């Protein structure tokens, strides 16, 4: 029981620490929620869903590895490959969203047109290219973005989980395996949602009106930077 208690405390502390030190665990949700004006409940649900996919994918791989007797080094190698894929997906999504953000700014820019009536009177009016069909793109964006984030987080591995999981499994402790998974998952997802919701609550008290036009570009660049930091800085 002493070993199990230490293992559970380790799982909880590592779950919290690896989430806080990994900006990809919360920055995408913060910036996308701000850019797309998600409600608090929607942001919370998307964060939890992505967190579940993030933890569950490593749990499944861990259990398959344990069942087949795969050594820890091979499982770590597999998780490393998944981590590279997730980082590049994050980079690609961030870059694509940044380009879309700049495009959105461009097509929303108003133009002034001049018309001369038969009477010789000069008439001017302004318009933008998004009016009249904006709902099509907005609905598609609202539908796709959470799924893209979920896919990225499914590929994203929980590197510390499998080594922790191996110890109770080696001791043939089913209770230990279950408790480690539950505690690590709760710690990880709980930290993700806490950081995201607290950050959004704090940001609501700051006026970003001059930057609202660039909100999608900022969101894309932030996600892109998170992916670059993971891939090249090992965060």
TAHU-V99832 format. One record per pair of residues at least 24 apart in sequence whose C-alpha atoms are under 10 Angstrom apart, sorted by the first residue. I is the first residue (numbers start at 1). J is the second residue. If there is no record, write none. Layout:
i=<I	I>
j=<J	J>
This chain:
i=<1	3	3	4	4	4	4	4	4	4	4	5	5	5	7	7	7	7	7	7	7	7	7	8	8	8	8	8	8	8	8	8	9	9	9	10	10	10	10	11	11	11	11	11	11	11	11	11	11	11	11	11	11	12	12	12	12	12	12	12	12	12	13	13	13	13	14	14	14	14	14	14	15	15	15	15	15	15	15	15	15	15	15	15	15	16	16	16	16	16	16	16	16	16	17	17	17	18	18	18	18	18	18	18	19	19	19	19	19	19	19	19	20	20	20	20	21	22	22	22	22	22	22	23	23	23	23	23	23	23	23	23	24	24	24	24	24	24	24	24	24	24	24	24	24	24	24	25	25	25	25	25	25	25	25	25	25	25	25	25	26	26	26	26	26	26	26	26	26	26	27	27	27	27	27	27	27	27	28	28	28	28	28	28	28	28	28	28	28	29	29	29	29	29	29	29	29	29	29	30	30	30	30	30	30	30	30	30	31	31	31	31	31	31	31	31	31	31	31	32	32	32	32	32	32	32	32	32	32	33	33	33	34	34	34	34	34	34	34	35	35	35	35	35	35	35	35	35	35	36	36	36	36	36	36	36	38	40	40	40	40	41	42	43	43	43	43	43	44	44	44	44	44	45	45	46	46	46	46	46	47	47	47	47	47	47	47	47	47	47	47	48	48	48	48	48	48	49	49	49	49	49	49	49	50	50	50	50	50	50	50	50	50	50	50	50	51	51	51	51	51	51	51	51	51	51	51	51	52	52	52	52	52	52	52	53	53	53	53	53	53	53	53	54	54	54	54	54	54	54	54	54	54	54	54	55	55	55	55	55	55	55	55	55	55	55	55	55	55	56	56	56	56	56	57	57	57	57	57	57	58	58	58	58	58	58	58	58	58	58	58	59	59	59	59	59	59	59	60	61	61	62	62	62	62	62	63	63	63	63	63	65	65	66	66	66	66	66	67	71	72	72	72	73	75	75	75	76	76	76	76	76	78	79	79	79	79	79	79	79	80	80	80	80	81	81	81	82	82	82	82	82	82	82	83	83	83	83	83	83	83	83	83	84	84	84	84	84	84	84	85	85	85	85	85	86	86	86	86	86	86	86	86	86	86	87	87	87	87	87	87	87	87	87	87	87	87	88	88	88	88	88	88	89	89	89	89	89	89	89	89	89	90	90	90	90	90	90	90	90	90	90	90	90	90	90	90	91	91	91	91	91	91	91	91	91	91	91	91	92	92	92	92	92	93	93	93	93	93	93	93	93	93	94	94	94	94	94	94	94	94	94	94	94	94	95	95	95	95	95	95	95	95	95	96	96	96	96	97	97	97	97	97	97	97	97	97	98	98	98	98	98	98	98	98	98	98	98	99	99	99	99	100	100	100	101	101	101	101	101	101	101	101	101	102	102	102	102	102	102	102	103	104	104	104	104	104	104	105	105	105	105	105	105	106	107	108	108	158	158	158	160	161>
j=<176	168	176	167	168	173	175	176	177	179	180	176	179	180	164	165	167	168	176	177	179	180	183	164	176	177	179	180	181	182	183	184	180	183	184	164	180	183	184	160	161	164	165	179	180	181	182	183	184	185	186	187	188	180	181	182	183	184	185	186	187	188	183	184	187	188	160	161	164	184	187	188	158	160	161	183	184	185	186	187	188	189	190	191	192	184	185	186	187	188	189	190	191	192	187	188	191	158	159	160	187	188	191	235	158	187	188	189	190	191	192	195	188	191	192	195	235	192	226	229	230	234	235	192	222	223	225	226	227	229	230	235	86	87	90	153	156	192	222	223	224	225	226	227	229	230	235	50	51	54	153	156	188	189	191	192	193	195	196	226	51	191	192	193	194	195	196	197	199	226	192	195	196	199	219	222	223	226	90	94	149	196	219	220	222	223	224	226	227	146	149	192	193	195	196	197	200	219	223	195	196	197	198	199	200	203	219	222	196	200	215	216	217	218	219	220	221	222	223	145	146	149	215	216	218	219	220	222	223	196	200	219	200	203	204	212	215	216	219	101	212	213	214	215	216	217	218	219	220	138	141	142	145	215	216	219	142	196	197	200	201	197	146	146	193	196	197	200	192	193	194	196	197	146	193	146	147	149	150	193	146	149	150	153	189	190	192	193	194	196	197	150	188	189	190	192	193	146	147	149	150	153	154	189	146	147	148	149	150	151	152	153	154	156	189	192	150	153	154	156	185	186	188	189	190	191	192	193	150	153	154	185	186	188	189	150	151	152	153	154	155	156	157	150	151	152	153	154	155	156	157	158	185	188	189	153	154	156	157	158	159	161	181	182	184	185	186	188	189	154	157	158	181	185	153	154	155	156	157	158	82	154	155	156	157	158	159	160	161	162	181	157	158	161	162	165	181	185	162	157	162	161	162	163	165	166	162	165	166	169	177	162	166	162	165	166	169	170	169	166	162	163	166	163	159	162	163	157	159	160	162	163	157	155	156	157	158	159	160	162	156	157	158	159	155	156	157	152	154	155	156	157	158	159	152	153	155	156	157	158	159	230	231	155	156	157	227	230	231	232	152	155	156	157	231	151	152	153	154	155	156	157	227	230	231	152	153	155	156	224	226	227	228	229	230	231	232	152	224	227	228	230	231	148	149	151	152	153	155	156	224	227	148	149	151	152	153	156	220	223	224	225	226	227	228	230	231	220	221	222	223	224	225	226	227	228	229	230	231	220	223	224	227	228	145	148	149	152	220	221	223	224	227	217	218	219	220	221	222	223	224	225	226	227	228	217	219	220	221	222	223	224	225	227	217	220	221	224	145	216	217	218	219	220	221	223	224	214	215	216	217	218	219	220	221	222	223	224	216	217	220	221	216	217	220	213	214	215	216	217	218	219	220	221	213	214	215	216	217	218	220	217	129	130	213	214	216	217	130	213	214	215	216	217	130	131	134	213	184	185	188	184	185>
